Structure formats: C-alpha cells, structure tokens
Amino acid sequence: MASDEIEREHIAEEDPEAFIDADDVYEEVPDDGDIPMDDDDDDDEAADQVADLPINDEQIKNNSLQQFLNHNGSVFAVSCHPTEPLAASGGEDDLGYIWDITDGEVIVKLTGHTDSVSNTAFSADGEMIATGGMDGKFLTELQGPDEVMWLRWHPRGNVLLAGSNDSTVWLWQLPSGTTMQVFAGHTGPVQCGEFTPDGKRIVTACADGTLIYWDPRSPTPVFKLTPHDARFDMEGIISLAINPSSTLAVVGGTTGSVRVVSLSKGEVVSALSGHAEGESVEAVQFVDLSGTASGPGVVVTGGTDGKACIWDVSTMRLRATLEHQDAITNVMAHPSPKSHLVVTASADRTLRTWDARTGALIKEHTGHHGPVLGTSLGLQGSVVVSAGDDGVCLVFTTEVDE
C-alpha cells in the first residue's frame, strides 16, 4: 500500500504538473528507470486507433472524453480526487499512477509494489493517496497485513482502514503510520468493510459469512452476526453498504442473498430476494433520493446475474430492476444535488447512468474492450472514470452531453 501527501498549495496554474513538492514526499521510492509513456509517439498512435477497434468482429464505439493507456495489463482500481481533476489507478503491472483526467497526462508514477496494485483511494480532503496490492505493501512502509483486499479512508480524518486475506482488519493514523488497531474476529478473508457515514463505527464482513460491528477505539466487537444465525446464513459475504444515517447495513452474499441489518439492534431485520440464486451480489450502494441523509433510504444491489435491483428500505419493496448483459461489477451513487443518478459498471464492457427514481436509462458509456473492473465519480459527479481488464482507463461525462 502507498501513502503520498499532496499539498494543494503546490498546485499552480503556471506549473500544472507540480502536484507533489519535494518537501511533501513522505518516503522516496527509487526510480526504476522506466520513462513515463505519455510522451511516446506510439501512445499517440494507440489513442488514435482505440476508438473503434473490432473485437470478435464487433465494432465498439468509444464515447469517452479521455483515455489513459499507460498501464501494461489489466487495471483493477481507479479513484478520483475529491476536488481536483485527478485520478489514481492501479493495475496488474505492479504500478500506480496519478494522472490528469482532462488530458491523460501522468502526474506521478507510483513504483514500489512487487505485485498487482488492486486498490487506490484518496483521503477525504484529497491530501493523501493510498494504494494497496497483493504484496501487502505501502510505499510508506506501514506495518500491515499479507494481502490487501480493500481500502477505506475515514470520512473526515486521516485514518485509513484496510481488510486482509488473513482475516484481520487494520486501522492506521496517517501520515505518522501509527497502527491504531488490528481487529481480529473474522475467520476468513475480509472481503468488504466501511466506516459508518458518521465516522463513529466500522462494519466488516468476510468470506465465511460473518459480519462484525466495531468501535474503532476497541479491538472487541460491538456485535457479531454469523451463519449460525439461520436468518443470516449467506455462505460468503462479498459486498456491503451503510445508509446515510448510519443505522442500517445491507450486505450481499455469494449465493444471491441480501440481508438488511439494524446496527442499533445488532440483528437482521429483512431479507431482500431479487437476484438469481447462486449468483453473487458484487456491489451494494445506498442512494439518498431525498437529499436529507435521513431515514432508512434506498439501496441498489448489483449481481453477477446482470441485474441491479433498487430497493426501498423503508418498505423492503423492489422499486425497479436495471439490467446489463453480463455481471455487474460496481454501483455508484451521484452526489447531491443529483443524488437520484446511479452509475453501474459491468463485465459486458459498458457503464450506464440511470435515474434511480424511475429506473430509466440516461446514458450508456462504451469504449472498453473487456470487463469494467473499477469505477469512480469525479468533479462532483460530472464525470465517471473507469478501469478495464483491457488495460485502459476511460473518462466519460456522467449524463448526456448538452
């Protein structure tokens, strides 16, 4: 994993690439001598040719605004800066990049990983970037787990949370790198986890079907739900989300099951049945349709059956079903004031923007030649950036261009 501090005062109009000053580098990683590819003429030729390449005798139209071609292999993760036109991507080539989404230019090349970079995340204030990979490394050498499954920053502070394949969950204070907690309570790889939106608690879930609710100040669980509870028997858990008021968690399982958990009571309050049996629920995302961040909320679950189900959690009823031609890999909710918009990504090589109020399709985003593996919304939700198994990152406008 990597943490690199980005000070905004060094971002100047006269030097658009000066995003990291030498004084801001927490730990220097030796350059491997690999010259950035953005000035290579071959890349320019590739950019000209990528728009409409035939795949399996099929013509794929590229309606993206910008593309990033520097990765050599699948791109597993991408995240956008909270305010600046920057994205951080990580891939199969053991590299991370920070790049400008307006022109595709490399700002920083992040070397130091010895295995695939599978996670990237900007802190809430955009001052730091963390990357995590299958080598368990941080560029800022944090003591940490064997393999990083996911990363989450605290919604307001410089505290980083990570889940591991060794069944542990780690919490650090940055930039000091101090380990605040190592949570041990799972018995399988910790496949998903989140801070509650109020920042006061943590929810994690693992491959053996256990969910744990934590107080960050204590290594002892507040409560734990396991498959021994027949209402919670989901086999493995692969995705979760927490509603804006921090009162409910929704978790998706490997067999198509979805459970709604009360965080105040520590119990299952409902089961949602909308996905095909045996198909895993890969993504869960709450949508704040009211814009008030209150009440149970509306949640979207996306599965390998190609369906995204929109649920009214107050009534536990299905509002609408959105469909792709292949597995859904990610679901994102647009921020206010257009919090009714939802973006889905799929192994069918497309992304789609929907109106969650009606289930209407707003726009289809095309250009990838393989499954879309990672996504992030940038510039207050006006653009969506995707990471593909084809080794390309693309930038799209979220809505139809006016």
C-alpha positions in Angstrom: 0.0 0.0 0.0 1.1 3.6 -0.6 0.6 6.9 1.1 1.8 10.1 -0.7 0.9 13.5 0.5 -0.4 16.1 -2.0 -0.4 19.7 -0.7 -2.8 21.9 -2.6 -0.7 25.0 -2.2 1.8 23.5 -4.7 -0.9 23.2 -7.4 -0.2 26.2 -9.5 -1.6 27.3 -12.8 1.8 28.1 -14.2 3.1 24.5 -13.5 0.2 22.1 -13.9 2.3 19.1 -13.1 3.7 20.4 -9.8 1.2 18.5 -7.6 3.8 17.0 -5.3 6.6 19.1 -3.9 9.9 17.5 -2.9 9.2 18.6 0.7 6.0 16.7 0.7 7.4 13.2 -0.1 7.0 11.0 3.0 9.2 8.3 1.7 11.2 8.3 -1.6 11.0 5.2 -3.8 13.9 4.8 -6.1 13.1 5.3 -9.8 13.3 2.1 -11.7 14.4 3.9 -14.8 11.1 3.4 -16.6 10.4 6.5 -18.6 6.7 7.7 -18.5 4.9 6.7 -21.6 2.8 9.8 -22.1 5.4 11.4 -24.5 5.7 8.3 -26.6 4.6 8.6 -30.2 3.3 5.0 -30.0 0.8 6.1 -27.4 -0.5 8.8 -29.6 -1.0 6.3 -32.4 -2.7 3.9 -30.0 -5.0 6.7 -28.8 -6.0 7.5 -32.3 -6.8 3.8 -33.0 -8.6 2.8 -29.8 -11.9 4.4 -30.5 -13.4 1.8 -32.9 -11.4 -1.4 -32.8 -13.2 -4.6 -33.9 -13.5 -7.2 -31.1 -14.8 -10.6 -32.2 -16.0 -9.0 -35.4 -17.9 -6.4 -33.4 -17.4 -2.7 -33.7 -17.2 -0.9 -30.3 -17.9 2.8 -30.3 -15.8 4.8 -27.9 -17.8 7.8 -26.5 -15.3 8.7 -23.8 -13.8 12.1 -23.3 -10.3 11.0 -22.4 -8.3 7.8 -22.1 -5.3 6.7 -20.1 -3.2 4.0 -21.7 0.0 3.8 -19.6 -0.8 0.5 -17.8 0.6 -2.7 -19.2 -2.0 -5.2 -18.2 -5.4 -5.2 -16.5 -6.4 -2.1 -14.5 -8.0 -3.2 -11.3 -8.7 0.0 -9.5 -9.3 3.7 -10.0 -10.3 6.6 -7.7 -10.9 10.3 -8.3 -9.6 13.2 -6.3 -12.5 14.8 -4.3 -12.0 18.2 -5.9 -9.2 18.3 -8.5 -9.2 16.7 -12.0 -7.0 13.8 -10.9 -7.4 10.1 -10.9 -5.3 7.4 -9.3 -5.2 3.9 -10.9 -3.5 0.6 -10.1 -3.0 -2.4 -12.2 -1.6 -5.8 -13.0 1.7 -4.2 -13.9 2.5 -3.6 -10.2 2.2 0.2 -10.8 0.0 3.0 -9.7 -0.4 6.3 -11.5 -1.8 9.7 -10.6 -2.9 11.3 -13.8 -4.9 14.3 -15.1 -8.3 13.2 -16.3 -8.6 16.2 -18.6 -5.6 15.3 -20.8 -4.4 11.9 -19.7 -1.0 13.2 -18.7 0.9 11.4 -15.9 1.4 13.5 -12.8 3.1 10.9 -10.6 4.2 7.3 -11.3 3.9 5.2 -8.1 6.6 2.4 -8.1 7.5 0.2 -5.2 4.9 -2.6 -5.4 6.0 -6.1 -6.3 2.6 -7.4 -7.2 -0.6 -6.2 -8.6 -2.0 -2.9 -7.3 -5.6 -3.7 -6.6 -6.8 -0.7 -4.6 -6.4 3.1 -4.7 -8.1 5.7 -2.5 -7.8 9.4 -1.9 -8.3 10.7 1.6 -11.5 12.8 2.2 -9.6 16.1 2.0 -7.6 14.9 -1.1 -4.2 15.5 0.7 -3.1 11.8 0.6 -3.4 8.8 -1.7 -3.2 5.2 -0.6 -2.6 2.2 -2.8 -2.8 -1.4 -1.8 -1.9 -4.6 -3.5 -1.4 -8.3 -3.5 2.0 -7.8 -2.0 0.6 -6.2 1.2 2.9 -3.2 0.7 2.6 0.5 1.4 5.2 2.8 -0.3 5.1 4.5 3.1 6.2 1.3 4.9 3.3 0.7 7.2 3.2 -2.4 9.3 0.3 -4.3 7.8 -1.3 -7.4 6.5 -0.3 -10.0 4.0 -2.6 -9.0 1.1 -4.9 -6.0 0.9 -8.5 -6.7 -0.1 -9.8 -3.2 0.2 -9.0 0.3 1.5 -11.3 3.0 3.1 -10.4 6.4 4.4 -12.3 7.8 7.4 -15.0 10.2 6.1 -13.4 13.2 7.8 -10.0 12.3 9.2 -6.6 11.0 8.0 -7.3 7.5 9.3 -7.0 4.5 6.9 -8.8 1.2 7.2 -7.8 -2.0 5.3 -9.2 -5.5 5.1 -6.9 -8.5 4.5 -7.0 -12.0 3.2 -5.5 -13.2 6.5 -8.8 -12.4 8.3 -7.6 -9.2 10.0 -8.6 -5.6 9.7 -6.0 -2.8 10.2 -6.5 0.8 11.2 -3.7 3.4 10.9 -3.3 7.1 11.7 -1.5 8.9 8.9 0.9 10.4 7.9 2.6 9.1 11.1 1.8 5.5 10.1 0.9 4.6 13.7 -1.2 1.4 13.9 -4.3 2.3 15.9 -6.0 -1.1 15.9 -5.7 -4.6 14.5 -9.1 -6.1 14.6 -9.2 -9.9 14.8 -12.5 -11.7 14.8 -13.1 -13.0 11.3 -12.1 -16.5 10.3 -11.9 -15.9 6.5 -10.6 -13.2 4.1 -12.2 -9.9 4.9 -13.8 -9.1 1.6 -15.6 -5.8 2.4 -15.7 -3.1 5.0 -16.9 0.5 5.6 -16.8 3.3 8.1 -20.3 4.4 9.1 -21.0 7.8 7.4 -20.9 9.5 10.8 -17.4 8.1 11.3 -18.1 6.6 14.7 -18.2 2.9 13.8 -16.8 0.3 11.4 -18.6 -2.6 9.7 -16.7 -5.5 8.2 -17.7 -8.8 6.6 -15.8 -11.9 5.4 -15.8 -14.9 3.1 -17.1 -17.2 5.9 -20.3 -15.2 6.1 -19.6 -13.3 9.3 -20.4 -9.6 9.9 -18.8 -7.6 12.7 -19.6 -4.1 14.0 -16.7 -2.4 15.6 -15.9 0.6 17.8 -12.6 1.9 16.3 -11.3 2.5 19.9 -11.7 -1.1 20.9 -10.5 -4.4 19.5 -13.6 -6.1 20.9 -16.6 -6.3 18.6 -19.8 -4.4 19.5 -21.7 -7.3 17.9 -21.1 -10.1 15.5 -23.5 -11.9 13.2 -22.5 -15.4 11.9 -24.1 -18.2 9.7 -25.1 -19.9 13.0 -28.0 -17.5 13.0 -30.3 -19.1 10.4 -31.6 -15.7 9.3 -28.0 -14.6 8.5 -26.8 -17.7 6.7 -25.5 -16.3 3.4 -22.4 -18.5 3.0 -19.9 -15.9 2.0 -20.3 -12.1 2.1 -18.8 -10.1 -0.8 -20.3 -6.6 -0.5 -21.8 -4.1 1.9 -23.0 -0.6 2.3 -24.3 1.6 5.2 -27.2 4.0 4.9 -26.5 7.8 5.2 -27.9 7.9 8.8 -25.6 5.1 9.9 -28.5 3.0 11.2 -28.6 0.1 8.7 -26.2 -2.1 6.8 -27.0 -4.0 3.7 -24.8 -7.0 2.8 -24.6 -9.0 -0.4 -23.7 -12.7 -0.5 -22.1 -15.2 -2.8 -25.4 -17.0 -3.4 -27.6 -14.1 -4.5 -28.8 -13.4 -0.9 -29.2 -9.9 0.5 -29.7 -9.0 4.2 -30.6 -5.8 6.0 -29.0 -5.4 9.4 -30.0 -3.0 12.1 -26.8 -1.5 13.6 -28.6 -0.3 16.7 -30.1 -3.7 17.5 -27.4 -5.9 16.1 -29.9 -8.1 14.2 -31.3 -9.0 10.8 -34.4 -7.0 10.0 -35.1 -8.2 6.5 -34.0 -10.4 3.6 -34.3 -9.0 0.0 -34.9 -11.5 -2.8 -34.3 -10.1 -6.2 -31.2 -11.8 -7.6 -30.9 -15.2 -9.2 -30.0 -18.0 -6.8 -26.3 -18.9 -6.9 -25.3 -15.5 -8.4 -23.1 -13.4 -6.2 -24.1 -9.8 -5.2 -21.0 -7.9 -6.1 -22.0 -4.4 -5.2 -24.2 -2.6 -2.8 -24.8 1.2 -2.8 -27.2 3.5 -0.9 -28.9 6.3 -2.8 -30.0 9.4 -1.0 -33.1 10.2 -3.1 -34.5 12.7 -0.5 -31.2 14.5 -0.2 -31.6 14.7 3.5 -29.4 11.7 4.6 -32.2 10.6 6.9 -34.5 7.6 7.2 -33.8 4.1 6.1 -33.0 5.2 2.5 -32.9 3.5 -0.9 -30.3 0.8 -1.8 -29.1 -0.6 -5.1 -27.7 -4.2 -5.2 -25.8 -5.4 -8.3 -25.1 -9.0 -9.1 -23.4 -11.4 -11.4 -26.9 -12.1 -12.9 -26.6 -8.7 -14.6 -29.3 -7.1 -12.5 -29.2 -4.0 -10.4 -32.1 -4.0 -8.0 -33.4 -0.8 -6.5 -34.9 -1.3 -3.1 -37.0 1.0 -0.8 -35.6 0.0 2.5 -38.4 1.6 4.5 -40.9 -0.9 2.9 -38.4 -3.5 1.8 -40.0 -3.5 -1.6 -38.4 -3.6 -5.1 -38.7 -0.3 -6.9 -37.0 -1.1 -10.2 -34.6 -3.5 -11.9 -31.8 -2.3 -14.1 -30.2 -4.7 -16.5 -26.8 -5.3 -18.1 -25.8 -8.2 -20.5 -23.3 -9.6 -18.0 -22.2 -9.4 -14.4 -22.4 -6.0 -12.6 -19.1 -5.1 -11.1 -19.8 -1.8 -9.4 -22.6 0.6 -8.5 -22.0 4.3 -7.7 -24.4 7.0 -6.4 -24.1 10.5 -7.7 -23.6 13.2 -5.0 -26.1 16.0 -4.3 -27.8 17.8 -5.9 -28.3 15.0 -8.5 -28.4 12.2 -5.9 -31.1 10.4 -7.9 -28.5 9.3 -10.5 -26.8 5.9 -10.3 -24.0 4.6 -12.4 -23.5 0.9 -12.9 -20.4 -0.9 -14.4 -20.4 -4.4 -15.9 -18.4 -7.2 -17.3 -20.3 -6.5 -20.6 -17.8 -3.7 -21.2 -20.2 -0.9 -20.6 -21.2 1.6 -17.9 -24.7 3.0 -17.6 -26.2 6.1 -15.9 -29.7 5.6 -14.6 -32.4 7.6 -12.9 -33.0 5.7 -9.6 -36.4 7.3 -9.2 -37.8 5.6 -12.3 -35.3 3.1 -13.4 -34.9 5.0 -16.7 -31.6 4.7 -18.6 -30.0 8.1 -19.0 -26.8 7.2 -20.9 -24.6 4.3 -21.9 -20.9 4.6 -21.7 -18.9 2.5 -24.2 -15.3 2.1 -25.3 -13.8 -0.7 -23.2 -12.8 -4.0 -24.9 -13.1 -6.1 -21.8 -14.9 -6.2 -18.4 -15.0 -2.9 -16.4 -13.2 -3.7 -13.1 -13.2 -0.4 -11.3 -15.0 2.9 -11.3 -15.1 6.3 -9.6 -17.0 9.6 -9.9 -15.0 12.8 -10.2 -15.5 16.5 -10.4 -18.7 16.5 -8.2 -20.1 13.6 -10.2 -19.9 15.3 -13.6 -17.6 12.5 -14.9 -17.1 8.8 -14.3 -13.7 7.2 -14.7 -13.5 3.5 -15.4 -10.7 0.9 -15.2 -10.8 -2.0 -17.6 -9.5 -5.5 -17.9 -8.3 -4.3 -21.3 -5.6 -2.2 -19.6 -7.3 1.1 -20.3 -8.9 3.8 -18.1 -11.6 5.9 -19.7 -13.3 9.2 -18.7 -17.0 9.8 -19.6 -19.5 12.5 -18.8 -22.0 11.0 -16.4 -25.0 12.4 -18.2 -25.9 13.1 -21.9 -23.8 15.9 -23.3 -25.9 19.1 -23.7 
